[in-house]
Amino acid sequence: MKFSLKNRSKNFKQFAWMFGTLLGSAAINYTIVHNPLVFVMIMALFIHELGHYYVARKRKADPDLPFFIPLFPFLIGITRIRNAKDQDAPAILLAGASFASLFLFVFILFNYFYRLFSFTSLFILLAFEILFNYFGFDGRKYRSIKSQLNFVHT
């Protein structure tokens, strides 16, 4: 990938959209909920979307940086991926859940020793993670990988 002034401008715009929508989502949800666990959920979603982005880059696809939609009570993240090969689709789609699951495992292990949040709050966080990733809107991708929902072939 060549770095030109045009590419730098595109990258800066993507970074601005990513961090602006991420911070906007955090601010809106924290204003409504008033629980610092919102920031953990935002971070889990951020890592989830970066998992898709990282694996897509490794598989030589053309991903855009993720952006987030501040829609209470759900946190929606979108990573657009172009020029992905059909055989790479399962790895790219499953990467988000694995990266987010690893982050949540480390966070829960850290919480076990330092007791930052109550068990009920962590249970709700894990329930939403499982429901959203495996049974919700995003879960359709994991249950039917052949449909290639997130990919635009050009």
N, C-alpha and C positions, 0 to 999 in steps of 0.2 A: 504494500500500500504506500503510495507516494504521499508525502506531506507537502501540500501546497497551501497557499493562502486560503483557497476555497475550502479545502478539507479542514483547516484550522477553524475557520468560521463555522462550518457545520458541526465540528466537535464541540466548540464552545457553546453553540446553541443547544446541542443535546445535553451537555452538562448542566446548563442553566435550567432547561426544562426538567431534567431529572431531579436536581436538588430543590428547585422551586416547588415542584409538585410534591416531593417527599416532605419538605418542611410544611407546606400547606396542609397536607393530610394529617401530619402530626399535630399541628396547631388546632385544626378544626376538631379532631377527635379528642384531644386533651381538653379543649374548652368545654365539650359536651360531657365527657366522662369524668374528668378530674381524677384520674388514676394514672400513676406513672407507668403502669403496665402497658399503656398505649404505646409508649416509646419502644418497648420490647417487641410488641406486635409489628410496629412499623419497621424495626430493624430486621425482624424475621422475614417480612415481605421483601425488604430491600435485598437481603441476601438470597432469597428465593429467586428474584428476578435476575440478580447478577449471576446466579448459577446457570440460568438459561443463556445469558449473554456470554459467559466465559466458555461454556462448552461449544456454543455456536461458533465462536472465534477459533477455538481449537480445531473444529471440524471444517474450517475454511468457508463458512457461510458468511453472510453479510448482515450482522445484527445491528439494530439501533440501540442506543442506551435506553433503559426502561424509563417509563414515566408513570405517575401514580394519579389516581382519581380520588379526590377526597370526598367519598360518599359514605356518610355515617349510616349504619354501624359497620359497614363492610369496608375493607381496605382493598382496593383494586389496583393491581400493577400490570402493565402491559409492556412486553418486549417484542418488537416487530423484527422478524427474521426473514431475510430474503435469500434466494439462491441456495437453499439447503438441499442436500441430496436426500432421496427417500430413505436410504439405509441409515442416515444420521438422525432422522426424526425421533426415534425412541430415546436415544441418548440425550438429545437436547431437551426433550419434553420432561424426562425423568430427572434431569439434573437439578432443576429448581427445588423439587421436593427433598432431594437428598441433601443439598446444601443447607436448606432451611431446617431440616430435621437435625443435622449435625449442630447447627447454631443453637437450636432449642435444647438439645441434649447437654451441650456445654453450659448453657445458661442455667438449666435446672440443676446440674451438678454444682455449679457455683452457688446457686440459691440454697442448696441443701446445706452447705457449710456456713453461709453468712446470713441466712434467713431474711432476705430482702422483701419477699412477697409471701402472702399466705398460700396455703395449699389450694384453697378455693379459686383464687385468682389464676394460679398456674393451671389448674384443671380446666378452667374456662378457656385459657389461651390454647392449650393443647386440643381441646374439643373443637375450637374454631379452626385450628390448623388442619386437623384431620378432616373435618367436614368440608372445608373449602378446597383442600387439595385433592381429596379422593372421592368426594360425593357431590361437591357443589359445581359451580360454573366451570372452574378450572379442572375439576375432576373428570369431566367428559373427555378431556384430552388424554388422560391417563388410562381411562377405561377403553377408549377406542382410538388407539394410536394410528390406525390406518387412515383415519379421516383427515389427518394433517390440518387441524383447525387453524394453527397459528402461522402457517407457512404460505408465502406468496411465491409461486414459481414464475420466473421470467425467462 
